[in-house]
């Protein structure tokens, strides 16, 4: 199964490629392909980010994670605290 970040990256790549091809057709120059990597960056801040997990940090060593299933530090076994 493909993760949500990978899926988002693939959709962004497909959209940027479609925009570049349309611009190439419309403007009749290949220079528009120089902007291909920048189209996903333009839409980066549009998602609200409500589905992001709060960061959990180890009070002993500073290990940080956002994984839901990790409650203890893999380095020293201390319980992680939500910040």
C-alpha positions as a Markdown table, in Angstrom:
| # | Residue | x | y | z |
|---|---|---|---|---|
| 1 | Unk | 0.0 | 0.0 | 0.0 |
| 2 | Unk | 1.3 | 3.4 | -0.9 |
| 3 | Unk | 1.6 | 6.0 | 2.0 |
| 4 | Unk | -0.2 | 9.3 | 2.0 |
| 5 | Unk | 3.1 | 11.3 | 1.4 |
| 6 | Unk | 4.0 | 9.1 | -1.5 |
| 7 | Unk | 0.5 | 9.4 | -3.0 |
| 8 | Unk | 0.6 | 13.2 | -2.5 |
| 9 | Unk | 4.0 | 13.4 | -4.2 |
| 10 | Unk | 2.8 | 11.3 | -7.2 |
| 11 | Unk | -0.3 | 13.4 | -7.6 |
| 12 | Unk | 1.8 | 16.6 | -7.4 |
| 13 | Unk | 4.2 | 15.2 | -10.0 |
| 14 | Unk | 1.3 | 14.3 | -12.3 |
| 15 | Unk | -0.3 | 17.7 | -12.0 |
| 16 | Unk | 2.9 | 19.5 | -12.6 |
| 17 | Unk | 3.7 | 17.4 | -15.6 |
| 18 | Unk | 0.2 | 18.1 | -17.0 |
| 19 | Unk | 0.6 | 21.8 | -16.4 |
| 20 | Unk | 4.0 | 21.8 | -18.1 |
| 21 | Unk | 2.7 | 19.9 | -21.1 |
| 22 | Unk | -0.2 | 22.3 | -21.4 |
| 23 | Unk | 2.1 | 25.3 | -21.1 |
| 24 | Unk | 4.4 | 23.7 | -23.7 |
| 25 | Unk | 1.5 | 23.3 | -26.1 |
| 26 | Unk | 0.2 | 26.8 | -25.5 |
| 27 | Unk | 3.5 | 28.7 | -25.5 |
| 28 | Unk | 5.3 | 26.4 | -28.0 |
| 29 | Unk | 8.6 | 26.3 | -26.1 |
| 30 | Unk | 10.3 | 23.6 | -24.0 |
| 31 | Unk | 11.5 | 26.2 | -21.4 |
| 32 | Unk | 8.3 | 25.6 | -19.4 |
| 33 | Unk | 9.7 | 22.2 | -18.4 |
| 34 | Unk | 12.2 | 24.1 | -16.2 |
| 35 | Unk | 9.3 | 24.9 | -13.9 |
| 36 | Unk | 8.2 | 21.3 | -13.5 |
| 37 | Unk | 9.7 | 20.7 | -10.1 |
| 38 | Unk | 8.3 | 24.0 | -8.7 |
| 39 | Unk | 4.5 | 23.3 | -9.2 |
| 40 | Unk | 4.1 | 21.0 | -6.2 |
| 41 | Unk | 5.9 | 23.7 | -4.0 |
| 42 | Unk | 3.2 | 26.2 | -5.0 |
| 43 | Unk | 0.5 | 24.1 | -3.5 |
| 44 | Unk | 2.4 | 22.9 | -0.4 |
| 45 | Unk | 0.6 | 25.1 | 2.2 |
| 46 | Unk | -3.0 | 24.4 | 1.0 |
| 47 | Unk | -3.6 | 21.5 | 3.3 |
| 48 | Unk | -4.7 | 22.3 | 6.8 |
| 49 | Unk | -2.5 | 19.7 | 8.5 |
| 50 | Unk | -5.3 | 18.7 | 10.9 |
| 51 | Unk | -4.4 | 15.0 | 10.5 |
| 52 | Unk | -0.8 | 15.5 | 11.8 |
| 53 | Unk | 0.0 | 13.8 | 15.1 |
| 54 | Unk | 1.5 | 15.8 | 17.9 |
| 55 | Unk | 5.2 | 15.2 | 18.5 |
| 56 | Unk | 6.2 | 12.9 | 21.3 |
| 57 | Unk | 9.6 | 13.4 | 22.8 |
| 58 | Unk | 11.9 | 11.4 | 25.1 |
| 59 | Unk | 12.7 | 13.5 | 28.2 |
| 60 | Unk | 16.0 | 11.6 | 28.7 |
| 61 | Unk | 17.7 | 11.7 | 25.2 |
| 62 | Unk | 15.5 | 14.0 | 23.1 |
| 63 | Unk | 14.3 | 11.3 | 20.6 |
| 64 | Unk | 11.2 | 12.7 | 18.8 |
| 65 | Unk | 8.5 | 10.9 | 16.8 |
| 66 | Unk | 5.0 | 11.4 | 15.5 |
| 67 | Unk | 4.2 | 7.7 | 15.1 |
| 68 | Unk | 0.9 | 6.7 | 16.9 |
| 69 | Unk | 2.1 | 3.3 | 17.9 |
| 70 | Unk | 5.4 | 4.4 | 19.6 |
| 71 | Unk | 5.0 | 5.2 | 23.3 |
| 72 | Unk | 8.4 | 4.4 | 24.6 |
| 73 | Unk | 11.9 | 5.6 | 23.5 |
| 74 | Unk | 13.7 | 2.9 | 21.4 |
| 75 | Unk | 17.0 | 4.2 | 22.7 |
| 76 | Unk | 16.5 | 4.1 | 26.5 |
| 77 | Unk | 13.0 | 2.8 | 27.1 |
| 78 | Unk | 11.7 | 6.0 | 28.8 |
| 79 | Unk | 8.0 | 6.9 | 28.2 |
| 80 | Unk | 7.6 | 9.6 | 25.6 |
| 81 | Unk | 5.8 | 12.8 | 26.5 |
| 82 | Unk | 3.5 | 14.8 | 24.2 |
| 83 | Unk | 4.6 | 18.4 | 23.6 |
